[in-house]
Amino acid sequence: MVLRKRLSLKQCLLVVLQTSVPLLLSAQDELLNFAPLGSIVGYSSQQGGNPALRLVDDDIDTRWSAYGFPQWAELDLGANRMINAVEVHTFYSRDYQYIIESRPDGGSYSTLVDRSDNTQNAPLYDSFSPVSARFIKLTVTGADDYSDIWVSITEMKVLGTESPRPAAPADFQTHTVQDTSISLSWSDLSQDETGFEIEREQMDGTRVILSTSPNTTTYTDEGLSADQRYLYRLRAISATNQSGWLPSIEVYTRTPFEAWANEFVSDAEQRSGNADPDGDGLPNTLERAYGLSPVVPDTHGRPEAHYQGDNPIFNYWKNEALTDLSFRPEFSTDLSDWQGGETQAIETVVDTAGSRQYVQVTPMLHNPTERLFWKLVVDSVFDEPADTTVSEQTVGGGTLQSPAVGPPPAYHYEGAEGFILVKNWDFGSNGTIRDYADMNTHFQYHDQFGTIANGTNYGALIVAPDTDNALTNLPWGIGDQPIEGVNTDGPVRQFFRSTMRTYLKPLDGALLLNPQQHNVGNGSFQAKWTLPNGGSLLGLDLLWETRVRYVPPPYFWFALWTAGNKWNNGAEMDLVESFGYNNGNGYTNYDGRYWHSSVVGGTSETNYHSNWGNAMQHYGITDFDASQWHTWTWAYYSDNTFVSYIDGIPVQRGTAFWTNGSTSSGEPIDMSFIFDAGWGHRQVSSVNHTLPAGAMDGKFFEWDYSRVYLRQP
């Protein structure tokens, strides 16, 4: 049986060498270890090379060491957790004496375990009645038979179960929108919540958590920027857990003008800047500029022109509070050639009323015998034209003869002139892939071999949007493909104005997520359109460009890659691949800061698999933030050479034959485009671990666009 994708030998060796064998829990317990999900936030001291963070790195071959008694370390679990056991492993099984304390968020410490008189050798296991705790403090006070005064703890496990979640709220929606504030409302369906959390995300990816008291159903977010996009998500929280996030809602703050018009005018058609609801000859834009009501006929405050002796004078009111508007008086002798500005006129403030100023304008040079015309130009900073209208873009037919309409490549790549856009997948309601109807037309929810988890290798299953697009009777014990809204609580893919997000969701209400059980769903997808070949066999140069970002959980799996309808150690290009490993010694990739770009079956300039971070640094990538937008590009030429880029920076070069096995005489294969946004891997021990369902909350992969360009060489 041919699997779609396998780890290369070097990848397998990397995992074996850098990952220890997971420590099994005591036989009587099947509990979740929350400690590796948290972080050390305080300690008394630590030895160089054996820092306190190794106390909870899920690796018993490392240790926290400090000299002298007593020593302490404090762990933050990140949220209140329901715990009922701890397990302590010590260096050479030493019989340390210690106490362990806990406290919930906002509470005070109380003793969980008191082994201050301990005489037993580690590992030491203590269970107790379930308690809610966020912070755990271990204080080592001495030892029994061990005569030295080094404290060396190899691992502290904090064990428990995922506590019941409060009921999620419902009917989350925008209540009112102003230029600098957004009011939200929802229905409270929980009986035991301690409050609600609202996550606000700004256009630059910055996220802020806003909190409310219990039993509230509204919230007003103030101090925002006008004409900006915000995403809001909502969940209920309790003392020990939280509900899942409700689907995000996308809200744009009104421009100052929109907020002003909405306050006065009920008829939507009469809210435009050129409308004149009161029929007094002043359009709404000028009504606002002059400080008048758009629904009450009034000419007070209009600009006025007159003479003071031989000097033409122009007077107008300017409201300094309207910072989005600019006021520009101009004059003309023939109604065609208009003049104004500081070099041609003098402006003087002659009166004030609050934030309003009465301004007098006098031309610097003027022939008194000439007739003079005046006008006041009012500009808004929000009236800039869009770069491209939605109607101009198309998906494209996929060939040079049937190209797509859309933007050129984002960067000036080496020798990138002459490329023609043939596929333009622009995600979001303003793009070309606007909704599930478009997704179903252009993408499939499985790979080219009809599998939804790379055979059974991946720990999460691809979720289909409905039964019409779901596979049934899959082998390897998977059965039918999970369906969004049937096997998941909430959306797996969500469309916004300019992007699409995919989420990782527990399947069928699972509370503990395990790659071996395939009880996580993901929103991965694959293009139905394929190229007939690549490189010299295609006879065309290729440029594949994708803009994406992600905020992943531990043990995530992410890749942008291409492969064919047959696979034998290639041909395959992993434009980018990353996963959230824990390789011990504090070396984790939970936030996706490390990745590799590699060909399978070809030759590469740089061996990423020996050390991802070092290879990235070789190309000058030293501070990578996956939560920010990045553009990945693969250029594959008709001479079988390629270059990979991130944000226009080359990060890999090499050669590849696009054949089965990637040999010069191999069987030609086609080329598909795969967007992996998954979780876990059953064959990679560093990502084959259990997580609580709540660890997926607030995590996502977000897709802006993916475009394919071709050219004749």
Salt bridges, closest charged atoms under 4 A:
ASP58 OD1 - LYS157 NZ 3.37
ASP76 OD1 - ARG134 NE 2.76
GLU87 OE1 - HIS89 NE2 3.40
ASP105 OD2 - ARG134 NH1 3.17
ASP126 OD2 - ARG115 NE 2.75
GLU162 OE2 - ARG165 NH2 3.96
GLU197 OE1 - ARG235 NH2 2.84
GLU199 OE2 - ARG207 NH1 3.01
GLU199 OE1 - ARG233 NE 3.32
GLU201 OE1 - ARG501 NH2 2.49
GLU201 OE2 - ARG549 NH2 2.09
ASP221 OD2 - ARG200 NH1 2.90
GLU250 OE2 - ARG229 NE 2.89
GLU320 OE2 - LYS318 NZ 3.88
ASP324 OD1 - ARG288 NH2 2.97
GLU330 OE2 - ARG328 NE 2.76
GLU330 OE1 - LYS375 NZ 3.77
ASP379 OD2 - ARG328 NH1 2.91
GLU414 OE2 - ARG653 NH2 2.95
GLU417 OE2 - HIS412 NE2 3.32
ASP426 OD2 - ARG707 NH2 3.58
ASP438 OD2 - ARG434 NH2 3.37
ASP447 OD2 - ARG4 NE 2.97
GLU484 OE1 - ARG493 NH1 3.99
ASP541 OD2 - ARG711 NE 2.96
GLU572 OE2 - LYS5 NZ 2.63
ASP574 OD1 - LYS5 NZ 2.93
GLU577 OE2 - LYS5 NZ 3.41
GLU577 OE1 - HIS596 NE2 2.79
ASP591 OD2 - ARG593 NH2 2.74
GLU605 OE2 - ARG653 NE 3.97
ASP647 OD2 - HIS630 ND1 2.75
GLU667 OE2 - LYS566 NZ 2.87
ASP676 OD2 - ARG4 NH2 3.94
ASP697 OD2 - ARG165 NH2 3.40
ASP697 OD2 - ARG235 NH1 3.74
GLU702 OE2 - ARG229 NH2 3.65
GLU702 OE1 - ARG501 NE 3.11
GLU702 OE1 - ARG549 NH2 2.86
ASP704 OD2 - ARG547 NH1 2.64
